[in-house]
Amino acid sequence: MTSSILLQDVSLDLPIYDVKGQSLKKRVMRMGRRNRIAEDNEGVVVVRAIDGLNLSLKSGDRLGLIGHNGAGKSTLLRVLAGIYPPTSGTLEVVGKAVPLLDISLGMDDQSTGRQNIRLRGLLLGMTNAEIKAKTEEIAEFTGLGDYLDLPLRTYSSGMRVRLAFAISTAVDADILLLDEVLGVGDASFQEKATKRLEELHQRAEIVVLAIHSSDTIRKTCNKVLWMERGKVRMFGPVEEVVTTYDRIMNPPAKRQSFRKQLAEKRSARPKWSPSGNSRFGTG
Ligand SMILES: Nc1ncnc2c1ncn2[C@@H]1O[C@H](COP(=O)(O)OP(=O)(O)OP(=O)(O)O)[C@@H](O)[C@H]1O
C-alpha cells in the first residue's frame, strides 16, 4: 500500500461545554480572538484548535511537529487519527493510522491483563486473529509474568504502562502518530521501549510525531511543521525550520533558563526520549 495524508484548509473547533452561565461565558468570550475563542452558530463557545491547515505527506515522510504549548500539535495528531473530525476543510488519510497517544485508553480495571490485551487490541483495530497471533509476544514484552492473569486494578502504574505500551506498539501501522513525550515506565523498560518504537518507525510508511528534542528531529524526520496558534508558522526541510525556530524562540539567554526548566521537568517524570538534550517548545 502507498500511504498518504492530505489536509486542505482544515479547521477544528473544540466546544467548551462547561461555559453555560452567562457571566462566565462573557468572561471567556472576552479572552477573544487572540486566544482563538469564538461562538459558533448555536451559541456554543469554542476554541479554534486548528485553523485553516494545509498539509500533504507521502510514503516515506517523517514529520516532526513543533511549537509552543497549545499550538495545536496534539490536536492535529488526533485529527489525523480520526479522533476529531474536522469542523471544516477536507482530510484524506490513505493507510491504517495508529495513534500512540492515550495508550491506556479503553483498558478495563476489572479485566485481567490478558483480557485487556484483547480489549485494547480491538480498539486499535486489530482483528481477533491478529490479537490471538500476537498475544504471547505482547505478554512476553510486558515482562509481567503471572500478573497478566490478575485484574488490572491490582497493577502499579508502571505495570499498567508496560501493558498499555506493549499492546499499542504491537499493531501494524502504515501511518504512525505519536507524541514523543510518552511515559514508558522505569529505566530498564525504557530501553526496550525505545528499541521497539524505533522498529515501529522503520516499518511505518509515514510517521508524524509531536517532538521536543532537536537531536531526535534531526535523526528521525525529513520534514518539520512548526505550528503556532493552530496554524502553520513554517513547514519544510528539517534544518531550515529547526534553525529558524531555535533562533526566534530560543535566543541564547532564554535557552539557558529553558534548559534548567527542562532538567527539572525531566527529573520529575520518566519520558521516552531516545537521545539528546536540546528540546523544542515548552511542552
Ligand atoms: N478537549 C479540549 N477542549 C477544548 N479546548 C481544547 C481541548 N484540547 C485542546 N484544547 C485547546 O486547543 C488548543 C491546542 O491544544 P493542543 O493540546 O493541541 O496543543 P499542543 O501544541 O499539543 O500543546 P502542548 O505542547 O502543551 O501539548 C489549545 O488552545 C488548547 O487549550
The ligand as an SDF file (V2000), in Angstrom:
LIG
                    3D

 31 33  0  0  0  0  0  0  0  0999 V2000
  -10.6320   18.9690   24.7750 N   0  0  0  0  0  0  0  0  0  0  0  0
  -10.4310   20.2640   24.5610 C   0  0  0  0  0  0  0  0  0  0  0  0
  -11.4290   21.1640   24.7150 N   0  0  0  0  0  0  0  0  0  0  0  0
  -11.2470   22.4740   24.4880 C   0  0  0  0  0  0  0  0  0  0  0  0
  -10.0700   23.0020   24.0870 N   0  0  0  0  0  0  0  0  0  0  0  0
   -9.0330   22.1650   23.9150 C   0  0  0  0  0  0  0  0  0  0  0  0
   -9.1410   20.7590   24.1430 C   0  0  0  0  0  0  0  0  0  0  0  0
   -7.9390   20.1900   23.8650 N   0  0  0  0  0  0  0  0  0  0  0  0
   -7.1170   21.1860   23.4880 C   0  0  0  0  0  0  0  0  0  0  0  0
   -7.7550   22.3690   23.5140 N   0  0  0  0  0  0  0  0  0  0  0  0
   -7.2110   23.6730   23.1170 C   0  0  0  0  0  0  0  0  0  0  0  0
   -6.7490   23.5340   21.7780 O   0  0  0  0  0  0  0  0  0  0  0  0
   -5.5310   24.2320   21.5940 C   0  0  0  0  0  0  0  0  0  0  0  0
   -4.4630   23.2890   21.0700 C   0  0  0  0  0  0  0  0  0  0  0  0
   -4.1040   22.3750   22.0990 O   0  0  0  0  0  0  0  0  0  0  0  0
   -3.0920   21.1650   21.8910 P   0  0  0  0  0  0  0  0  0  0  0  0
   -3.1940   20.2740   23.0880 O   0  0  0  0  0  0  0  0  0  0  0  0
   -3.3150   20.5620   20.5730 O   0  0  0  0  0  0  0  0  0  0  0  0
   -1.6880   21.9170   21.8870 O   0  0  0  0  0  0  0  0  0  0  0  0
   -0.2080   21.3100   21.8810 P   0  0  0  0  0  0  0  0  0  0  0  0
    0.5400   22.0430   20.8270 O   0  0  0  0  0  0  0  0  0  0  0  0
   -0.2540   19.8410   21.7830 O   0  0  0  0  0  0  0  0  0  0  0  0
    0.3240   21.7590   23.2980 O   0  0  0  0  0  0  0  0  0  0  0  0
    1.3610   21.0300   24.3250 P   0  0  0  0  0  0  0  0  0  0  0  0
    2.7430   21.2400   23.7900 O   0  0  0  0  0  0  0  0  0  0  0  0
    1.1290   21.7950   25.5670 O   0  0  0  0  0  0  0  0  0  0  0  0
    0.9600   19.6010   24.4440 O   0  0  0  0  0  0  0  0  0  0  0  0
   -5.2060   24.8860   22.9260 C   0  0  0  0  0  0  0  0  0  0  0  0
   -5.6960   26.2160   22.8820 O   0  0  0  0  0  0  0  0  0  0  0  0
   -5.9880   24.0850   23.9410 C   0  0  0  0  0  0  0  0  0  0  0  0
   -6.3640   24.8940   25.0210 O   0  0  0  0  0  0  0  0  0  0  0  0
  1  2  1  0
  2  3  1  0
  2  7  2  0
  3  4  2  0
  4  5  1  0
  5  6  2  0
  6  7  1  0
  6 10  1  0
  7  8  1  0
  8  9  2  0
  9 10  1  0
 10 11  1  0
 11 12  1  0
 11 30  1  0
 12 13  1  0
 13 14  1  0
 13 28  1  0
 14 15  1  0
 15 16  1  0
 16 17  2  0
 16 18  1  0
 16 19  1  0
 19 20  1  0
 20 21  2  0
 20 22  1  0
 20 23  1  0
 23 24  1  0
 24 25  2  0
 24 26  1  0
 24 27  1  0
 28 29  1  0
 28 30  1  0
 30 31  1  0
M  END
$$$$
